[in-house]
Amino acid sequence: MISETNRIEFKQELVDELEKEVVAFLNYKEGGIIYIGIDKKGNPIGVSDIDGDMLKIKDRLKNNIRPSCMGLFDVTVEKIESIEVIKIILASGPEKPYYIKKHGMSEKGTFIRIGTAAEPMPTKMIETLFSKRTRNSIGKIKSLRQNLSFEQLKIYYEGANKTLNEHFTENLELLTGEGTYNYVAYLLADVNDVSIKVAKYNGIDRVDLSENNEYGYCSLIKATKQVLDKMEVENKVLAKITPREREERRLWNQVALREAVINAIVHNDYTSDIPPKFEFFMDRIEITSFGGLPQGITKDEFFEGFSVPRNKELMRIFRDLDLVENLGSGVPRILKSYGKECFLFTSNFLRMTFYAFEQVTPQVTPQVTPQVTPQVIEMIKILNKEMNRQELQARLKLSDRENFRLNYLQPALEMGCIEMTVPDKPQSSLQKYRLTQLGLAIKQNL
């Protein structure tokens, strides 16, 4: 049985004070959850008109709270002891203080979560938070272009069985307070100057660039789908033949990779005109987004899934189009497959690094390694970039070229552990050698 905490509130039914509880969680640094249909003892009693109440909740939160909290909440159905209740998930808002519209930014309309209660926020705290309020958000920045069209966005909404009416620019918060298109609108327009770069390198560093793709100059939704499609192409299926069966694994966990892509794009700080970038290396993927940890959240809170959306307008639209699930679910999904060490935080950037073959099981690896000779294993160990014959011999401390060719180079090529950089001209003076995916897999498990 669950109980009320500083982040969980129970309501037996939809009541007039709902906005008060919502505002308190929006102003709380960790956000929170409100259940409708659970009594104060934690017993689920259900809701008589669950669909009707969910519509009322969305409408009330949209119209009765300021600043807008669109993109900062989810309203879902959850079964507790086989009884359906309403679950409202609330993120900590980036534009504190939030308040009830009809009461204004006062102690009567502004609340904060203290323990298990929503308490009036003192005037001094209101003034302090207001002075720190994020003013340079993409929702408040005027688009340099005002002749924008949104045909691509309309098509994606139609694909999700949703229709954008004539007021969609207001409903999706694509306008500034003065009624002009904002930077959110610019990002989602059919034509813009924002490009997301996807690079691919032949080695494990940034020396040998083999592909440099740009997905952009179009709606951010379209660019996101293009990046996801590229990830799917590069996330190859590996097959291993064991004595019992054929084992197939992806290079990277599909769910974690997708969440990482969406997180990088939705939570990127676009106010500095720096889009996220995606880089493929022979042994890993690096995903880098601009902007460090969201203001007011610690690393521990980040890993726990506490959500402070940097771009609430984008979050709302990505959820509308089923590109994002529940608030705060992205990081925990990534951590299921990759540890906290895959995240690197700096003052300006967040980088996620996913090494390949996370999905290769210990049972499969032994079927490969015994076939590799000790000499080839030595070469795999020292081959950490593209290297020519002379470099390899020097690293292996081999003076006899024929010994190197017969016992090291040729077997490694035949086994598929290494490959030539100029395969069409084996005798080329520019010839170098690099690890294949199989070679990388063996090296990782040595």
Backbone torsions as a table, in degrees:
resi	resn	phi	psi	omega
1	MET	NA	131.7	178.0
2	ILE	-85.2	160.2	-179.8
3	SER	-136.1	164.7	179.3
4	GLU	-69.8	140.3	177.4
5	THR	-138.6	-169.5	176.1
6	ASN	-66.6	-16.5	-178.7
7	ARG	-116.5	2.5	-178.2
8	ILE	-132.0	130.8	179.0
9	GLU	-128.5	137.5	177.9
10	PHE	-106.1	141.0	170.4
11	LYS	-134.3	132.0	178.8
12	GLN	-66.6	-34.9	-177.8
13	GLU	-151.4	171.7	178.9
14	LEU	-70.5	118.0	-173.9
15	VAL	-120.2	169.9	-178.2
16	ASP	-66.5	-25.9	-176.1
17	GLU	-86.9	12.3	-179.4
18	LEU	-55.9	-45.9	-178.1
19	GLU	-58.5	-36.4	178.8
20	LYS	-60.3	-46.0	-179.5
21	GLU	-67.2	-38.9	179.9
22	VAL	-63.9	-47.4	179.4
23	VAL	-58.4	-41.5	-179.5
24	ALA	-60.8	-41.1	179.7
25	PHE	-73.1	-36.3	177.4
26	LEU	-62.7	-33.6	-179.6
27	ASN	-86.0	-9.4	-179.2
28	TYR	-85.8	141.6	-172.6
29	LYS	-66.5	-17.2	-177.6
30	GLU	-110.7	1.1	-175.4
31	GLY	67.0	-157.0	179.4
32	GLY	175.0	-174.2	-177.2
33	ILE	-134.1	133.8	174.8
34	ILE	-116.1	127.1	175.7
35	TYR	-102.9	131.1	172.9
36	ILE	-106.9	123.1	-178.9
37	GLY	109.5	19.4	176.5
38	ILE	-131.1	132.2	-179.3
39	ASP	-79.8	174.3	-173.9
40	LYS	-64.7	-18.4	178.1
41	LYS	-87.6	-3.3	179.0
42	GLY	91.5	12.0	179.9
43	ASN	-89.2	125.7	177.3
44	PRO	-71.8	129.3	179.4
45	ILE	-120.1	-8.9	176.9
46	GLY	84.3	174.9	-179.7
47	VAL	-128.2	133.3	-174.9
48	SER	-68.8	-41.3	-179.5
49	ASP	-125.0	78.4	-171.4
50	ILE	-65.7	-41.3	180.0
51	ASP	-67.3	-43.2	179.8
52	GLY	-64.1	-42.4	-179.9
53	ASP	-66.4	-36.4	179.5
54	MET	-64.5	-39.5	177.3
55	LEU	-66.1	-41.3	178.8
56	LYS	-62.8	-41.1	-179.5
57	ILE	-61.8	-49.1	-179.6
58	LYS	-59.8	-41.9	-179.0
59	ASP	-66.6	-42.6	-178.9
60	ARG	-66.5	-41.7	-179.7
61	LEU	-68.8	-33.8	178.9
62	LYS	-67.9	-40.6	-170.8
63	ASN	-99.6	-20.9	-169.8
64	ASN	-105.7	-1.6	-175.8
65	ILE	-123.6	139.0	177.8
66	ARG	-133.2	145.8	-9.2
67	PRO	-58.6	170.0	-177.8
68	SER	-56.3	134.5	177.5
69	CYS	-105.5	14.4	176.0
70	MET	-61.3	133.5	-176.8
71	GLY	91.5	-6.0	-178.9
72	LEU	-109.6	4.2	179.8
73	PHE	-142.5	152.6	171.5
74	ASP	-122.6	141.4	173.7
75	VAL	-120.6	113.3	-175.2
76	THR	-131.4	173.8	175.9
77	VAL	-108.8	135.0	177.3
78	GLU	-130.9	141.3	177.5
79	LYS	-96.1	124.9	176.0
80	ILE	-124.9	117.9	-176.1
81	GLU	53.7	42.8	177.4
82	SER	69.1	9.0	178.5
83	ILE	-110.0	131.0	-178.6
84	GLU	-82.4	128.5	176.0
85	VAL	-128.8	165.1	178.2
86	ILE	-93.7	134.5	179.3
87	LYS	-119.3	120.3	177.5
88	ILE	-106.9	113.6	179.4
89	ILE	-97.7	127.3	-175.8
90	LEU	-123.0	130.8	175.0
91	ALA	-88.0	158.7	171.1
92	SER	-70.6	126.8	-174.6
93	GLY	-77.2	146.2	179.1
94	PRO	-84.8	-6.4	-175.7
95	GLU	-120.0	45.7	179.9
96	LYS	-62.2	148.5	4.7
97	PRO	-88.9	142.1	172.7
98	TYR	-91.8	151.5	-176.1
99	TYR	-152.8	163.5	177.5
100	ILE	-78.3	126.0	-171.3
101	LYS	-53.0	-46.7	-172.5
102	LYS	-71.5	-19.0	-180.0
103	HIS	-102.0	-11.0	177.9
104	GLY	73.0	-177.9	-178.1
105	MET	-82.4	75.7	-176.8
106	SER	-140.1	175.3	177.9
107	GLU	-64.3	-22.8	178.9
108	LYS	-77.9	-24.5	-175.9
109	GLY	-114.7	-7.6	-175.1
110	THR	-117.6	128.5	-174.3
111	PHE	-131.7	160.4	178.3
112	ILE	-137.9	145.6	179.1
113	ARG	-78.9	122.6	175.6
114	ILE	-128.2	112.3	-174.7
115	GLY	64.5	-123.0	179.7
116	THR	-107.3	19.4	-177.4
117	ALA	-129.4	154.6	173.3
118	ALA	-95.6	112.9	-176.1
119	GLU	-109.9	149.6	176.6
120	PRO	-57.8	138.6	179.2
121	MET	-83.3	129.1	179.4
122	PRO	-61.1	148.7	-177.7
123	THR	-56.0	-39.3	-178.9
124	LYS	-63.1	-40.1	178.7
125	MET	-67.2	-38.8	178.1
126	ILE	-59.3	-46.6	-178.1
127	GLU	-65.9	-39.2	179.9
128	THR	-65.0	-46.6	-179.6
129	LEU	-64.7	-39.7	-179.2
130	PHE	-63.9	-37.2	-179.5
131	SER	-68.6	-24.5	-179.9
132	LYS	-97.1	-0.8	-173.8
133	ARG	-54.7	139.6	179.5
134	THR	-67.2	108.6	179.6
135	ARG	-95.8	-25.1	-175.4
136	ASN	-94.3	53.0	178.1
137	SER	-94.9	158.1	-176.1
138	ILE	-66.6	-19.0	176.6
139	GLY	-73.9	-18.3	-177.2
140	LYS	-107.5	-8.6	179.3
141	ILE	-85.4	128.0	-179.8
142	LYS	-73.7	133.8	176.8
143	SER	-66.5	135.8	178.0
144	LEU	-65.8	-28.4	175.0
145	ARG	-102.1	139.4	177.5
146	GLN	-116.5	-11.1	177.2
147	ASN	-91.2	69.9	-175.4
148	LEU	-102.3	147.4	174.0
149	SER	-125.5	157.7	-171.8
150	PHE	-135.4	38.9	-179.0
151	GLU	-64.2	-40.4	179.8
152	GLN	-62.5	-43.6	179.7
153	LEU	-61.9	-41.3	179.4
154	LYS	-63.0	-39.6	179.9
155	ILE	-64.0	-42.3	-179.6
156	TYR	-66.5	-37.5	176.5
157	TYR	-65.5	-40.8	177.1
158	GLU	-62.5	-38.2	177.8
159	GLY	-63.9	-25.1	177.5
160	ALA	-94.9	15.0	-179.8
161	ASN	60.2	36.7	176.2
162	LYS	-129.0	148.3	-176.8
163	THR	-118.9	136.2	175.4
164	LEU	-92.6	118.6	-180.0
165	ASN	-85.1	-173.7	-175.1
166	GLU	-68.1	-13.4	179.8
167	HIS	-102.7	19.6	-172.4
168	PHE	-64.3	-29.2	-179.1
169	THR	-67.1	-31.5	176.1
170	GLU	-78.2	-45.6	-177.2
171	ASN	-62.3	-36.4	-178.8
172	LEU	-92.2	7.0	177.7
173	GLU	57.9	50.8	178.4
174	LEU	-96.8	8.5	-177.2
175	LEU	-121.2	148.7	173.4
176	THR	-77.9	176.3	177.4
177	GLY	-62.6	-22.7	179.3
178	GLU	-88.8	-0.2	177.3
179	GLY	88.5	9.0	177.1
180	THR	-96.0	159.9	177.8
181	TYR	-63.4	137.5	178.2
182	ASN	-99.6	-174.5	-176.0
183	TYR	-71.1	-24.5	174.0
184	VAL	-61.9	-46.5	178.3
185	ALA	-59.6	-42.6	179.7
186	TYR	-59.7	-43.6	-180.0
187	LEU	-64.9	-31.6	-175.0
188	LEU	-96.7	-2.5	-178.5
189	ALA	-71.8	161.7	-179.2
190	ASP	-62.7	-31.8	-178.5
191	VAL	-132.9	127.9	174.2
192	ASN	-153.3	-176.1	-178.5
193	ASP	-107.8	18.5	-178.1
194	VAL	-92.8	125.9	-178.6
195	SER	-128.1	130.1	176.6
196	ILE	-98.4	123.0	-175.4
197	LYS	-93.5	134.8	175.3
198	VAL	-124.9	109.7	-176.6
199	ALA	-109.0	152.6	178.3
200	LYS	-133.8	132.6	-178.0
201	TYR	-117.6	149.3	-179.1
202	ASN	-77.4	-25.6	-178.2
203	GLY	-111.5	-152.6	-179.7
204	ILE	-106.4	7.5	174.1
205	ASP	-128.9	-173.6	-174.9
206	ARG	-96.8	25.8	-176.4
207	VAL	-80.8	-49.2	-173.1
208	ASP	-105.8	92.4	-179.6
209	LEU	-82.3	122.2	-179.7
210	SER	-103.9	-27.0	178.0
211	GLU	-141.6	142.7	175.3
212	ASN	-140.2	88.7	-176.6
213	ASN	-95.0	148.4	174.8
214	GLU	-125.6	123.1	177.1
215	TYR	-114.0	112.3	-177.3
216	GLY	166.7	-154.4	-172.7
217	TYR	59.6	23.5	-178.2
218	CYS	-148.0	-173.8	178.2
219	SER	-56.4	138.1	179.3
220	LEU	-58.9	-28.5	177.2
221	ILE	-65.0	-46.3	179.0
222	LYS	-63.2	-44.2	179.4
223	ALA	-61.5	-39.8	178.7
224	THR	-61.2	-45.7	179.8
225	LYS	-64.6	-34.7	177.8
226	GLN	-66.3	-41.1	177.5
227	VAL	-64.3	-43.2	178.8
228	LEU	-61.8	-39.1	177.6
229	ASP	-64.4	-40.7	178.2
230	LYS	-63.8	-41.5	177.9
231	MET	-60.5	-39.7	-179.7
232	GLU	-64.9	-39.6	178.7
233	VAL	-64.8	-44.0	-176.9
234	GLU	-76.1	-22.2	-178.3
235	ASN	-82.5	73.1	-172.0
236	LYS	-68.9	157.1	176.5
237	VAL	-91.6	127.7	177.3
238	LEU	-99.4	136.4	179.7
239	ALA	-117.1	131.8	175.8
240	LYS	-125.5	133.5	178.7
241	ILE	-97.0	115.5	176.8
242	THR	-104.9	168.1	179.5
243	PRO	-57.4	-24.6	-175.4
244	ARG	-99.5	-39.4	-173.7
245	GLU	-161.4	173.1	176.1
246	ARG	-89.4	122.6	179.7
247	GLU	-100.1	130.6	177.8
248	GLU	-122.7	131.9	179.1
249	ARG	-140.6	148.2	174.0
250	ARG	-81.0	156.1	175.6
251	LEU	-62.6	-37.2	-179.5
252	TRP	-133.8	151.6	176.7
253	ASN	-64.4	123.1	-173.8
254	GLN	-63.6	-43.3	-177.1
255	VAL	-65.2	-47.9	-179.0
256	ALA	-62.7	-41.4	-178.3
257	LEU	-64.7	-42.8	179.7
258	ARG	-63.8	-44.2	179.0
259	GLU	-61.7	-39.1	-179.2
260	ALA	-65.0	-40.7	178.6
261	VAL	-62.7	-50.0	-178.5
262	ILE	-62.4	-45.2	179.9
263	ASN	-58.7	-44.1	-178.3
264	ALA	-62.6	-37.4	-177.2
265	ILE	-79.4	-44.1	-176.1
266	VAL	-71.2	-37.4	-174.1
267	HIS	-99.4	7.4	177.6
268	ASN	-65.8	144.3	176.9
269	ASP	-86.8	99.4	-176.5
270	TYR	-84.9	-2.3	-176.5
271	THR	-67.3	-17.4	179.1
272	SER	-104.1	12.4	178.7
273	ASP	59.0	32.9	176.6
274	ILE	-115.7	107.1	179.6
275	PRO	-79.4	166.2	176.0
276	PRO	-70.0	161.3	176.8
277	LYS	-135.6	153.8	-176.4
278	PHE	-128.9	129.2	-175.0
279	GLU	-131.1	129.3	177.1
280	PHE	-101.9	129.1	171.8
281	PHE	-118.0	173.6	-178.6
282	MET	-65.4	-25.0	-175.9
283	ASP	-115.5	-3.5	-172.7
284	ARG	-164.9	169.2	168.4
285	ILE	-117.5	136.7	173.2
286	GLU	-117.7	127.8	180.0
287	ILE	-119.0	118.1	-174.8
288	THR	-121.1	127.6	175.8
289	SER	-121.2	150.0	-179.4
290	PHE	-83.5	141.5	-177.4
291	GLY	104.5	124.9	179.2
292	GLY	-78.2	-147.4	176.7
293	LEU	-62.3	141.6	176.0
294	PRO	-57.3	148.6	-177.7
295	GLN	-58.6	132.1	175.3
296	GLY	85.6	10.9	-179.7
297	ILE	-126.9	139.7	179.6
298	THR	-93.0	169.9	177.3
299	LYS	-61.4	-42.6	-179.9
300	ASP	-61.0	-42.8	179.4
301	GLU	-66.6	-37.2	177.0
302	PHE	-59.8	-46.9	-178.4
303	PHE	-70.8	-24.2	177.0
304	GLU	-76.6	-10.9	178.0
305	GLY	95.3	9.3	175.2
306	PHE	-64.1	129.7	-171.4
307	SER	-108.0	126.2	171.2
308	VAL	-128.5	84.1	-175.6
309	PRO	-58.6	125.2	178.7
310	ARG	-70.4	-36.0	-178.6
311	ASN	-124.8	83.1	-174.0
312	LYS	-62.3	-29.5	179.9
313	GLU	-67.2	-42.7	177.6
314	LEU	-66.4	-41.4	179.3
315	MET	-57.3	-43.6	-178.6
316	ARG	-62.5	-44.8	-177.5
317	ILE	-69.6	-41.2	178.1
318	PHE	-63.3	-34.2	176.4
319	ARG	-71.0	-40.3	177.0
320	ASP	-54.3	-37.4	-174.9
321	LEU	-94.7	14.3	176.9
322	ASP	59.7	27.8	174.1
323	LEU	-88.6	-18.9	178.7
324	VAL	-127.9	139.3	176.6
325	GLU	-93.8	-135.9	-176.0
326	ASN	-67.5	151.2	176.0
327	LEU	-56.4	134.9	175.0
328	GLY	77.6	6.3	-177.0
329	SER	-87.5	-16.6	-173.6
330	GLY	-63.9	-52.9	-177.1
331	VAL	-63.3	-46.9	176.6
332	PRO	-57.7	-34.1	177.8
333	ARG	-65.4	-39.5	178.9
334	ILE	-66.5	-42.4	-176.5
335	LEU	-67.9	-17.8	176.6
336	LYS	-65.6	-29.9	-177.7
337	SER	-109.5	-25.9	-178.2
338	TYR	-132.5	144.3	-176.7
339	GLY	-77.4	176.2	179.5
340	LYS	-61.4	-23.2	-177.3
341	GLU	-67.3	-12.4	178.3
342	CYS	-76.5	-10.5	179.3
343	PHE	-99.2	132.6	174.1
344	LEU	-124.7	122.6	-179.5
345	PHE	-107.5	132.9	168.5
346	THR	-123.9	179.8	-179.1
347	SER	-66.1	-24.4	-175.9
348	ASN	-120.4	-15.7	-174.2
349	PHE	-133.3	157.2	169.5
350	LEU	-126.0	124.1	-179.8
351	ARG	-120.7	134.2	173.9
352	MET	-112.0	129.2	179.9
353	THR	-119.6	121.3	-180.0
354	PHE	-116.8	112.7	177.7
355	TYR	-79.3	146.3	-178.3
356	ALA	-70.0	163.8	175.3
357	PHE	68.1	22.5	173.2
358	GLU	-62.0	-24.6	-175.3
359	GLN	-92.3	-5.4	179.1
360	VAL	-70.7	125.0	-175.5
361	THR	-84.9	153.5	179.3
362	PRO	-59.8	-27.3	-178.6
363	GLN	-69.5	-27.2	-176.3
364	VAL	-83.0	-39.9	-172.2
365	THR	-56.6	-45.6	-178.7
366	PRO	-58.7	-23.5	179.0
367	GLN	-69.6	-20.4	-178.2
368	VAL	-96.6	-48.2	-169.7
369	THR	-59.2	-43.1	-177.3
370	PRO	-59.0	-24.5	-178.1
371	GLN	-75.1	-14.0	-175.0
372	VAL	-91.4	130.5	-178.1
373	THR	-72.8	157.9	178.3
374	PRO	-57.8	-36.1	179.4
375	GLN	-64.7	-41.3	179.7
376	VAL	-67.2	-37.8	178.0
377	ILE	-62.2	-40.8	176.5
378	GLU	-57.3	-43.2	-177.5
379	MET	-68.9	-39.3	178.2
380	ILE	-61.1	-38.7	-178.2
381	LYS	-62.8	-39.5	-174.3
382	ILE	-91.6	-10.2	-177.1
383	LEU	-86.1	95.7	-177.9
384	ASN	-113.8	4.4	175.4
385	LYS	-161.2	-177.8	175.1
386	GLU	-71.6	126.7	-175.9
387	MET	-135.4	146.2	176.7
388	ASN	-88.3	178.2	-175.6
389	ARG	-59.7	-45.5	-177.6
390	GLN	-61.3	-40.8	179.1
391	GLU	-64.3	-41.8	180.0
392	LEU	-64.0	-46.2	179.7
393	GLN	-61.1	-40.9	-180.0
394	ALA	-64.2	-43.7	179.6
395	ARG	-65.2	-34.4	179.5
396	LEU	-85.3	-6.6	-178.3
397	LYS	58.7	46.5	178.6
398	LEU	-112.9	124.4	178.6
399	SER	-94.7	-24.6	-177.0
400	ASP	-85.5	110.6	-178.4
401	ARG	-63.6	-38.9	-177.6
402	GLU	-68.1	-39.4	176.7
403	ASN	-60.9	-44.0	177.9
404	PHE	-60.0	-45.2	-176.2
405	ARG	-66.5	-45.2	-173.7
406	LEU	-76.2	-38.4	-171.6
407	ASN	-102.5	-15.6	-177.6
408	TYR	-118.3	-63.6	-171.9
409	LEU	-66.4	-55.2	-175.7
410	GLN	-61.1	-46.6	178.3
411	PRO	-61.1	-38.6	-179.5
412	ALA	-65.4	-38.8	177.3
413	LEU	-66.2	-44.9	-177.8
414	GLU	-65.5	-35.4	179.2
415	MET	-77.0	-12.2	-179.5
416	GLY	81.0	18.5	179.8
417	CYS	-81.9	-30.0	176.8
418	ILE	-130.0	167.3	178.2
419	GLU	-144.9	159.3	178.1
420	MET	-82.5	147.9	175.0
421	THR	-82.2	-20.3	176.1
422	VAL	-126.8	72.4	-173.1
423	PRO	-64.2	-26.8	-179.2
424	ASP	-74.5	-16.3	-178.9
425	LYS	-134.0	80.2	-175.6
426	PRO	-56.9	-30.0	-177.2
427	GLN	-94.5	10.2	-177.4
428	SER	-59.6	140.5	177.3
429	SER	-68.0	-16.6	178.9
430	LEU	-93.6	3.4	-174.8
431	GLN	-62.2	131.5	173.0
432	LYS	-132.7	171.2	-177.4
433	TYR	-130.6	146.4	-179.3
434	ARG	-143.5	160.3	178.1
435	LEU	-71.5	141.8	172.1
436	THR	-87.2	179.7	176.1
437	GLN	-60.9	-37.1	177.6
438	LEU	-65.6	-42.8	178.4
439	GLY	-60.8	-41.4	177.9
440	LEU	-63.9	-38.8	179.8
441	ALA	-64.4	-42.5	179.0
442	ILE	-65.6	-42.9	-178.7
443	LYS	-62.6	-39.6	-178.2
444	GLN	-66.7	-28.7	-176.3
445	ASN	-99.1	2.8	176.5
446	LEU	-70.6	NA	NA
